[in-house]
Amino acid sequence: MEPNSNLPWIIFDLKHQLYAISTAMVTGIAQVPPITSVANAPKIFLGVCSMRDGVVPVLDLKALMKVNDGNEETEQMLTALNYKKGGVDDYLKELHRCAETGENFSVDSNYFGDNIEHKFFHEKSETAAYIKRIHEQQAELETYGASLNSGKSVLYQADSCGRKLKNIINNAINYISDTSKRMVIFLSNDTDSMQTCMGFVVDNVKAVDDLELIDNKDSGKCLFMNSQICGIAHNDKLKGEILVVDDKEVVKTVNIYNEYVKKEEEKSNKIKQEKA
């Protein structure tokens, strides 16, 4: 469905890219409920969850659209940030020790661990902003070692800088670890009954609002990354292009899950018959 109807659109994030889906087939939006994994289920499904219409499958939209979920990069970054926080303490301890003993202060970058590159995160994301601030504060802290060697008393300033750096690192860790903004959007495959048949998880619901179409799949002006995207639009209140999700294509995926359930039931019945 192209964004030319009178219905509002749900605008959401997936890996810092804006997407939108029509509310025509949406039955609800909620924080991600407990999801129970299902053995041998199709990989594009995270599992099932309970809601008022019963148990429904939960689609991994990132997997369907072949969007990197970033889980591995996130874990690597959290490990690096915790290592860096310990490095700040070690750096300051060595700075104080050298000030007391009169030794020349000399440490390498291993005190702070990985510099953490921006390439895994969108340049305009909050995560990238945190990493930039960490790099800047770390660079400032490193200047106090050279100042100490030139005979200046910089311990107070260094301690203050170190506290600021650790505070930024802690805030970054909390932000990256926070999944409270993740939501699940529930869909129906029947606009008459509007009974929920499935849901899919998004990183953050940004708005429920109107869209203006910029380009569509038939124009030939742009390339679309998969069949689930039917156009590009924008919204007056949000910056950036918005990829329009074809709700009917997404709902079709429930047939994949239903076919899996049918086959599992057939296997179970066959086993029961053989044992009888």
Number of C-alpha atoms within 10 A of each C-alpha: 16 21 24 11 12 10 14 18 21 21 25 23 16 18 16 15 14 21 23 30 25 25 17 18 20 22 17 13 16 12 16 20 13 10 14 13 14 13 7 8 16 14 13 18 22 20 20 19 18 13 11 8 9 10 13 20 25 26 28 20 20 17 14 15 15 12 13 12 14 12 9 9 13 15 13 13 20 17 14 16 24 16 16 24 21 14 18 22 17 14 24 19 13 15 23 18 13 17 20 9 8 12 12 14 18 12 12 9 11 12 16 20 18 15 16 17 11 13 8 13 18 14 13 9 12 15 17 19 15 18 20 16 15 23 14 12 17 20 11 15 22 18 12 22 24 15 14 21 16 10 10 12 13 17 17 9 12 22 19 11 20 22 15 16 23 22 14 18 21 15 13 23 18 12 13 16 12 10 13 10 12 18 20 21 23 24 25 22 19 13 12 8 8 14 18 22 20 25 29 21 21 23 19 20 22 15 15 16 16 22 25 14 17 13 18 20 15 9 9 9 9 12 10 15 10 11 12 18 23 21 24 23 22 22 16 10 9 12 9 12 14 23 25 28 23 18 23 16 14 22 21 11 15 21 11 15 22 12 12 15 13 12 12 14 12 12 12 11 12 12 11 10 9 7 7 6
